[in-house]
Amino acid sequence: MPTLFYSFSDLQTDIWSSAFTVSNTENVSVVLTQSGLDGAADLNYSLTSCNGCTFADYGPIPVNAEYTSTSDTITFPNVSPGTYYLWIHNDFEPNIASGNGWIYY
């Protein structure tokens, strides 16, 4: 199963991962860590088919927590073949977020 690493810091609004290609209809999982300046970060994770687009082909999956010494796993089920970007949106802009993770596709 291919993987793609991503990371971000000082996230105020939106960020997109590098592109990755899903060859067959399958689940796409993301193992993530995240935190905000004040503890928990309120982020939405989505898959989109264009870099910089603010519409989701899959998701959003909200994650409102702090994961620094542990991780969380989210899954987008039955993703169709195509090229995607992981789009991370900060719902609570005053709380700047950071994090990283692995996309399994």
Sequence and secondary structure as in RCSB ss.txt:
>XXXX:A:sequence
MPTLFYSFSDLQTDIWSSAFTVSNTENVSVVLTQSGLDGAADLNYSLTSCNGCTFADYGPIPVNAEYTSTSDTIT
FPNVSPGTYYLWIHNDFEPNIASGNGWIYY
>XXXX:A:secstr
  EEEEEEEEESSEEE   EEE SSEEEEEEEEEEETTB EEEEEEEESSTT  S SEEEEEEEE EEEEEEEEE
EEEE SEEEEEEEEESSTTS EEEEEEEE 
